[in-house]
Amino acid sequence: MDVLLTFTGFQDPYAIGLVGQEEQPGPILSLVGARSFDRIILFSTPNTERNTTATSDALRSLYPKVDIEVRDLPLHDPTDYVAILTGLRTHIREITDSTSVVNYFIAVASGTPQMHACWVLLAASGEIPARILNVRPPRLVSKDRPHIFEVDLSATEFPLVRADICSVETPDVPAPDMDTVIRELGIVGDHPAIGKALEIGAVLASSSAPILILGETGTGKELFARFVHRLSGRQLGRFVPLNCAAIPAGLVESILFGHKKGSFTGATSDQTGKFDLADGGTLFLDELAELPMPSQAKLLRILQDGLVEPLGAKKAHKGNVRVIAATNQDLRKAIQRGRFREDLFYRLNVGEIRLPALRERKSDVPKMALHVLDRGNGTLRRPKRLSPGALARLQNQRLRHDRRD
């Protein structure tokens, strides 16, 4: 018996296509349509109850011979690792308590990255003897069938990963070396927190999913966005940065999405928006929390259906943009205060990178100081040096905000 375990997501059971308003199968229906299962267990959270019900109904209608089961996880925060693991372990004990021979498969195309990480942890530890399946829907690969990857974490020989269905033809662009990109961008430091951020960025780079970078001002959020862009399959496309805090409120939508001549007073010519400028590449939205609520709603729409609609345009057109957003604010508090949309937060927070402040990685201060000095020495006839005492003083300097509230 083949059993599929999966969370449901906002793209299930159907998602709006990139062109027009036609519905296309979401991740779960795409996977089940390409690979047969005897039993499917859907894990539902309070935020995805409607999606779970609709997905369950669709599966029962399309595959009446398949046993469909829904299990509830009362997760108030779908990014809480402890709550996710605790809930899954409770259900897994019940699910795997069987004497029959069962092949378990876990889908990681729906749900939050934290849910995916918990699935992988449970499979890698052997708590559930399952293989990991990842599927990209047809609307993302321009094929009639999905592209499925299977990962067997119990395998002792390579390859651990194999592509099961219809490979996708892409331009033969050599993938840049991670260390080379780090060196070229001037990312300095070997503190574990920076190492972790780089690892997460490298893992997320190959996906087209949005990323949210969190960190205080000056932690290098744009630098990390460029790092992800360089490692992605979009490195030949543009990297377009935009500081949302620097845009006048009345011009936000025009700058983001563009406008047509005559669409408003002062629109004397067409203007290309940042989304179109970044087509085929990456759009970096810095200071995301400063976006007005109406613009947040339109940004959400673009992330959902991939359609860009300039002001004054008669119809929307397809866009191919990877969005990386960044903020130095606590978006969860902004949501509670009604200043940021909760649905936009979860749409953007498919992947999350947290950058530490310099006071949290003081061991990197001497390396950064020497790096800056080396760059400066390149323009000097007589190179300067930093004494060990100067380096120690820099490292022990009381840094900004280095206090306990």
C-alpha angles and dihedrals in degrees: 000000000000115000125190121206119193145150116233121238142194091271092059134136094000135359131201112258124242093246120048122340100290118138120239129189114275125225097285097046090044091054096045090046091058101038129034125232132183094212133020123196115196118200112211130197129192090261094053104039093116092046091050093050092047092046092049091050092048093050093048090050095047099037109028092168093058118093108235120197130179122206123188126223111189094216113164090181114037089196096058105112095194094051092046094049093045092050095045094048091054092054096039092059089057095042097050095042092104136113094210123097108261132178109208124205127185122205116211100182095092128054133032125314088250090058090050091050091052091050091052092047093052092047095045092049091051094241086127119022096223141137121229119239125194122185133187112206120238092254089065099046100034092234133121091237131042126256110240127195121195121201120194106196092184093060116114096194131055139286095059089168127054133174110232105186138037113330117227122237112231132169112279097249115159111239110242118243113254095224090049092053091048091051095045093049092047097237105168130192143066100210111137092242091058091043090053092049091051092049092051091047092051092050093048095043097084092055125082091217119121119263130208117209115199126193146112122279111287098023093116103258095155091046090056091047089055089048091056091045093052092051095045128088087254097068091116090057126077126281104216116189122197128183104214092194092061096056119098108243093241094054102046097101093041092053095043100042104016129232142240125240111276095014090125140356108296096021095125095159142013116281126202112227126225091254091060092043088055095046108141091013142056131299114204114202108194122192089020094174090069093068112114115246095250090054090048089058092053092046089053090053092053092049090051101048106013093234122135117205116189117208109273094014118137093223141003125256133211118269131194105202132143109215122212114181130189138189141170092209132089101253093191090061090045089054091052090051092050094245098112132040115247093209091053090050093056092042091055097037095071086119124019131198120187117199120203123230117247091252087062093055104038091151087073094055096089091048092050092047092052090046092054090045092052091052091050093047089060089075098040129088091212112041117226126225137206117224120225088250092055091049091050091049091051091049093050095043113124102251127214114283089009093145140097116250 
